[in-house]
Amino acid sequence: MLKIKKSYFILTILAFIFALFSGGNLPYSIFYCLLLVLIITSIYIYFVRKSLNIDVVSDKKEIIAGQNNNIIIKVYNDSIFPISYMEVENSLLKRVMKKYRGDIISININSNKFIKKDINIPIRGDYRLGSTTSIVSDIFGVFTWKNSYNHNETIKVYPNIYPLNSIKIKGANLREFNTKTVMKELNKGPESLETIKNIREYRIGDSYRRVNWKVTAKHGKLFVKEYESSESPRIHVFLDLRKDPFSLDKDGVREEDVVEFFLSLINYMQEKSANSQVIIIGENAEVFNISNKEHLEGLKTRMVSKYSEGRGKLPLFMKKFMFNVNKKSAVVIVTYDMSKENIDYFISLSAEGYQVTLFYLDKIPKVSYDAISHMLNKGINCYSIEEIR
């Protein structure tokens, strides 16, 4: 978008009219000087518009929330004129840096300038490098040219997964899990404890103990056995990601805390070879069966773009799945909503025979102390996410 300074344009017209009616060298000299400046600045802006280009690159395409990353704004001036004054502002930097107001730079003839910014993105998501706006003015301020450059590349920010200390989860077949005994990894234990589920081609990282030599000899390439362990416990994990509980969480910080803990918990279960069925409750319910690291990576990738959404009551969502959950099974709930209705439902699950473990994040610290004590008395394991991080 090109703007001309209206006062200068009007002054030039008035100088022309005055010179036309009054005549003389001085009026015409003033008019010609004004006109010459107008012509020169027009030529200047024309060449700058054709020769200026801006690109934005990121040092890392994938990072973990809270990890530092560098954004570089590359400004190229291929014109025959220097740029004495230029404003540069990037939309992504404006979004993630509170004090960012853009940069003012100057560039010589046929040269470039790189603007490096160190950023820290605390919230998961796919972040486009956005658009960069440039504003260029000539030295007289007659013309101002504003242009926007779009950048389609993205930075994928994964939730942070952190190590957890020993957590006791209620449920049948969880004795080894809770006593910190490291179980044999799924698909790598002895065949006496496992049943063969499938035969597939060898992949890098597979144990040679799993090679099926008979099939390998027949086909001339390595085939391995996949096992389904009867020893691996199954834990049902409900993540409450409805929008209502996070309505006051404007910056998304509390939601990020919940999601990071949730993934850290699933990772902790995988480290102990515990299979889990994950039910994410939002506008709709999404179900994931996690039995290996690949499944965990898939869940982590999904959570990059999975935000709180939808309305409705948590018990109504959970009831649809509890019919298929065996009594005495481990039921884990991760929530930010410690309403009386939810607490009563958790207690009712425990009364029905389900082994319930609750991980909660309080909107107001200590507000649920009495309710937590009541649930502990009813046989529910309760953990504050803030206290066990």
For each residue, the residues with C-beta under 8 A, 3 or more apart:
1: 145 146 147
2: 45 49 143 144 145 146
3: 143 144 145 146
4: 8 9 142 143 144
5: 8 9 141 142 143 144
6: 9 10
7: 10 11
8: 4 5 11 12 34 38 140 141 142
9: 4 5 6 12 13 38
10: 6 7 13 14
11: 7 8 14 15 34
12: 8 9 15 16 31 34 35 38
13: 9 10 16 17
14: 10 11 17 18
15: 11 12 18 19 27 30 31 34
16: 12 13 19 20 31 35
17: 13 14 20 21
18: 14 15 21 22 27 31
19: 15 16 22 23 24 27 28 30 31
20: 16 17 23
21: 17 18
22: 18 19 27
23: 19 20 27 28
24: 19 27 28
25: 28 29
26: 29 30
27: 15 18 19 22 23 24 30 31
28: 19 23 24 25 31 32
29: 25 26 32 33
30: 15 19 26 27 33 34
31: 12 15 16 18 19 27 28 34 35
32: 28 29 35 36
33: 29 30 36 37
34: 8 11 12 15 30 31 37 38
35: 12 16 31 32 38 39
36: 32 33 39 40
37: 33 34 40 41 140 142
38: 8 9 12 34 35 41 42 142
39: 35 36 42 43
40: 36 37 43 44
41: 37 38 44 45 138 140 142 143
42: 38 39 45 46 143
43: 39 40 46 47
44: 40 41 47 48 81 138 143
45: 2 41 42 48 49 136 138 143 145
46: 42 43 49 50
47: 43 44 50 51 79 80 81
48: 44 45 51 52 77 79 81 83 136 145
49: 2 45 46 52 145 147
50: 46 47 79
51: 47 48 77 78 79
52: 48 49 75 76 77 78 79 83 134 136 147
53: 75 76 78 149
54: 73 74 75 76 88 132 134 149
55: 73 74 76 149 151
56: 71 72 73 74 90 92 129 130 132 149 151 153
57: 71 72 74 129 153
58: 61 69 70 71 72 129 153 155
59: 69 70 71 72
60: 63 67 69 70 155
61: 58 153 154 155 156
62: 155 156 157 158
63: 60 67 69 121 155 156 157 158
64: 67 157 158 159 160 161
65: 121 122 123 124 157 158 159 160 256 260
66: 120 121 122 160
67: 60 63 64 120 121
68: 118 119 120
69: 58 59 60 63 118 119 120 121 155
70: 58 59 60 116 117 118 119
71: 56 57 58 59 90 92 93 116 117 119 129
72: 56 57 58 59 114 115 116 117
73: 54 55 56 88 90 103 114 115 116 117 132
74: 54 55 56 57 112 114
75: 52 53 54 86 88 105 107 112 113 114 115 134
76: 52 53 54 55 112
77: 48 51 52 82 83 107 108 109 110 111 112 113
78: 51 52 53 110
79: 47 48 50 51 52 83 109 110
80: 47 109 110
81: 44 47 48 109
82: 77 106 107 108 109
83: 48 52 77 79 86 105 106 107 136
84: 106 139
85: 104 106 136 137 139
86: 75 83 104 105 106 107 134 135 136
87: 102 103 104 133 134 135
88: 54 73 75 102 103 104 105 115 132 133 134
89: 93 94 101 102 103 132 133
90: 56 71 73 93 94 102 129 130 131 132 133
91: 94 95 130 131 132 133
92: 56 71 95 96 127 128 129 130
93: 71 89 90 96 97 100 117 119
94: 89 90 91 97 100 102
95: 91 92 127 130
96: 92 93 119 120 121 127
97: 93 94 100 117 119
98:
99:
100: 93 94 97 117
101: 89
102: 87 88 89 90 94 133
103: 73 87 88 89 115
104: 85 86 87 88
105: 75 83 86 88 113 115
106: 82 83 84 85 86
107: 75 77 82 83 86 111 112 113
108: 77 82 111
109: 77 79 80 81 82
110: 77 78 79 80
111: 77 107 108
112: 74 75 76 77 107
113: 75 77 105 107
114: 72 73 74 75
115: 72 73 75 88 103 105
116: 70 71 72 73
117: 70 71 72 73 93 97 100
118: 68 69 70
119: 68 69 70 71 93 96 97
120: 66 67 68 69 96
121: 63 65 66 67 69 96 125 127 155 157
122: 65 66 253 256
123: 65 157 251 252 253 256
124: 65 157 158 159 256 259 303 304
125: 121 157 304 305
126: 154 155 156 157 304 305
127: 92 95 96 121 154 155 156 157
128: 92 151 152 153 154
129: 56 57 58 71 90 92 151 152 153 154 155
130: 56 90 91 92 95 150 151
131: 90 91 148 149 150 151
132: 54 56 73 88 89 90 91 148 149 151
133: 87 88 89 90 91 102 146 147 148 149
134: 52 54 75 86 87 88 146 147 148 149
135: 86 87 144 145 146
136: 45 48 52 83 85 86 144 145
137: 85 141 143 144 145
138: 41 44 45 141 142 143
139: 84 85
140: 8 37 41
141: 5 8 137 138 144
142: 4 5 8 37 38 41 138
143: 2 3 4 5 41 42 44 45 137 138
144: 2 3 4 5 135 136 137 141
145: 1 2 3 45 48 49 135 136 137
146: 1 2 3 133 134 135
147: 1 49 52 133 134
148: 131 132 133 134
149: 53 54 55 56 131 132 133 134
150: 130 131
151: 55 56 128 129 130 131 132
152: 128 129
153: 56 57 58 61 128 129
154: 61 126 127 128 129
155: 58 60 61 62 63 69 121 126 127 129
156: 61 62 63 126 127 304
157: 62 63 64 65 121 123 124 125 126 127 304
158: 62 63 64 65 124 300 301 303 304
159: 64 65 124 256 259 260 263 300 303 304
160: 64 65 66 260
161: 64 260 263 264 267 300
162: 260 264 389
163: 264 268
164: 167 264 265 268 388
165: 388
166: 178 180
167: 164 265 268 383 388
168: 178 357 381
169: 174 177 178 235 330 332 355 357 381
170: 174 330 355 356 357 379 380 381
171: 174 233 235 328 329 330 331 355 357
172: 233 328 329 330 355
173: 233
174: 169 170 171 177 178 233 235 274 330
175: 178 179
176: 179 181 183 272
177: 169 174 181 183 233 269 272 274
178: 166 168 169 174 175
179: 175 176
180: 166 272
181: 176 177
182: 272 273
183: 176 177 189 231 232 272 273 274
184: 188 189 190 193 229 231 273
185: 188 189 273
186: 189 227 229 232 273 275 291 292
187: 194 210 226 227 229 292
188: 184 185 207 209 210 227
189: 183 184 185 186 193 194 227 229 231
190: 184 193 194
191: 194 196 225 227
192:
193: 184 189 190 229 230 231
194: 187 189 190 191 227 228 229 230 231
195: 227 228 230
196: 191 199 225 226 227 228
197: 226 227 228
198: 225 226
199: 196 212 215 223 224 225 226
200: 203 223 224 226
201: 221 222 223 224
202: 206 211 221 222 223 224
203: 200 206 224
204:
205:
206: 202 203 210 211 224
207: 188 210 224
208: 211
209: 188
210: 187 188 206 207 224 225 226 227
211: 202 206 208 216 222 223 224 225
212: 199 215 216 223 224 225
213: 216 217
214: 217 218
215: 199 212 218 219 223
216: 211 212 213 219 220 221 222 223
217: 213 214 220
218: 214 215
219: 215 216 223
220: 216 217
221: 201 202 216
222: 201 202 211 216
223: 199 200 201 202 211 212 215 216 219
224: 199 200 201 202 203 206 207 210 211 212
225: 191 196 198 199 210 211 212
226: 187 196 197 198 199 200 210
227: 186 187 188 189 191 194 195 196 197 210
228: 194 195 196 197
229: 184 186 187 189 193 194 232 273
230: 193 194 195
231: 183 184 189 193 194
232: 183 186 229 273 274 275 291
233: 171 172 173 174 177 274 275 330
234: 274 275 276 277 329 330
235: 169 171 174 269 274 275 276 277 329 330 332
236: 276 277 279 321 325 329 330 331 332
237: 262 265 266 269 276 277 278 279 332 333 334
238: 279 281 318 321 331 332 333 334 335
239: 258 259 262 278 279 280 281 334
240: 245 258 281 314 333 334 335 336 337
241: 255 258 259 280 281 282 306 307 308 309
242: 245 246 281 282 308 309 310 311 312 314 337
243: 246 247 282 283 308 309 310 311
244: 247 311 337
245: 240 242 308 335 336 337 363
246: 242 243 249 252 254 255 308 336
247: 243 244
248: 363
249: 246 252 253 254 255
250:
251: 123
252: 123 246 249 255 256 307
253: 122 123 249 256 257
254: 246 249 257 258 336 361 363
255: 241 246 249 252 258 259 307 308 336
256: 65 122 123 124 159 252 253 259 260
257: 253 254 260 261 361 385 386
258: 239 240 241 254 255 261 262 334 335 336 361 385
259: 124 159 239 241 255 256 262 263 303 306
260: 65 159 160 161 162 256 257 263 264
261: 257 258 264 265 334 359 361 385 389
262: 237 239 258 259 265 266 303 334
263: 159 161 259 260 266 267 299 300 303
264: 161 162 163 164 260 261 267 268
265: 164 167 237 261 262 268 269 332 334 359
266: 237 262 263 269 270 276 278 290 296 299
267: 161 263 264 270 271 296
268: 163 164 167 264 265 271 272
269: 177 235 237 265 266 272 274 275 276 290
270: 266 267 273 274 276 290 292 293 296
271: 267 268
272: 176 177 180 182 183 268 269
273: 182 183 184 185 186 229 232 270
274: 174 177 183 232 233 234 235 269 270
275: 186 232 233 234 235 269 289 290 291
276: 234 235 236 237 266 269 270 289 290
277: 234 235 236 237 287 288 289 290
278: 237 239 266 287 288 289 290 299
279: 236 237 238 239 285 286 287 318 321
280: 239 241 285 286 287 288 306
281: 238 239 240 241 242 285 314 317 318
282: 241 242 243 285 286 306 308 309 310
283: 243 309 310 311
284: 310
285: 279 280 281 282 317 320 321
286: 279 280 282 302 306
287: 277 278 279 280
288: 277 278 280 295 298 299 302
289: 275 276 277 278 295
290: 266 269 270 275 276 277 278 295 296 299
291: 186 232 275 295
292: 186 187 270 295 296
293: 270 296 297
294: 297 298
295: 288 289 290 291 292 298 299
296: 266 267 270 290 292 293 299 300
297: 293 294 300 301
298: 288 294 295 301 302
299: 263 266 278 288 290 295 296 302 303
300: 158 159 161 263 296 297 303 304
301: 158 297 298 304
302: 286 288 298 299 305 306
303: 124 158 159 259 262 263 299 300 306
304: 124 125 126 156 157 158 159 300 301
305: 125 126 302
306: 241 259 280 282 286 302 303
307: 241 252 255
308: 241 242 243 245 246 255 282
309: 241 242 243 282 283
310: 242 243 282 283 284
311: 242 243 244 283
312: 242 316 317
313: 316 317 341
314: 240 242 281 317 318 335 337 342 345
315: 318 319 341 342 345
316: 312 313 319 320
317: 281 285 312 313 314 320 321
318: 238 279 281 314 315 321 322 345
319: 315 316 322 323
320: 285 316 317 323
321: 236 238 279 285 317 318 324 325
322: 318 319 325 331 349 354
323: 319 320
324: 321
325: 236 321 322 329 331 354
326: 329
327: 352 353 354
328: 171 172 353 354 355
329: 171 172 234 235 236 325 326 354 355
330: 169 170 171 172 174 233 234 235 236 355 357
331: 171 236 238 322 325 349 354 355 356 357
332: 169 235 236 237 238 265 356 357 358 359
333: 237 238 240 346 356 357 358 359
334: 237 238 239 240 258 261 262 265 359 360 385
335: 238 240 245 258 314 338 342 358 359 360 361
336: 240 245 246 254 255 258 360 361 363
337: 240 242 244 245 314 342
338: 335 342 343 360 362 363 367 368 371
339: 342 343
340: 343 344 371
341: 313 315 344 345
342: 314 315 335 337 338 339 345 346
343: 338 339 340 346 347 368 371 374 375
344: 340 341 347 348
345: 314 315 318 341 342 348 349
346: 333 342 343 349 350 356 358 375 380
347: 343 344 350 351 374 375 378 380
348: 344 345 351 352
349: 322 331 345 346 352 354 356
350: 346 347 353 354 355 356 375 378 379 380
351: 347 348 378
352: 327 348 349
353: 327 328 350
354: 322 325 327 328 329 331 349 350
355: 169 170 171 172 328 329 330 331 350
356: 170 331 332 333 346 349 350 379 380 381
357: 168 169 170 171 330 331 332 333 380 381 382 383
358: 332 333 335 346 375 380 381 382 383
359: 261 265 332 333 334 335 383 384 385 388
360: 334 335 336 338 368 372 382 383 384 385
361: 254 257 258 261 335 336 384 385 386
362: 338 365 366 367 368 384 386
363: 245 248 254 336 338 367
364: 367
365: 362 386
366: 362 369
367: 338 362 363 364
368: 338 343 360 362 371 372
369: 366 372 373
370: 373 374
371: 338 340 343 368 374 375
372: 360 368 369 375 376 382
373: 369 370 376 377
374: 343 347 370 371 377 378
375: 343 346 347 350 358 371 372 378 380 382
376: 372 373 379 380 381 382
377: 373 374
378: 347 350 351 374 375
379: 170 350 356 376
380: 170 346 347 350 356 357 358 375 376
381: 168 169 170 356 357 358 376
382: 357 358 360 372 375 376
383: 167 357 358 359 360 387 388
384: 359 360 361 362 387 388
385: 257 258 261 334 359 360 361 388 389
386: 257 361 362 365 389
387: 383 384
388: 164 165 167 359 383 384 385
389: 162 261 385 386
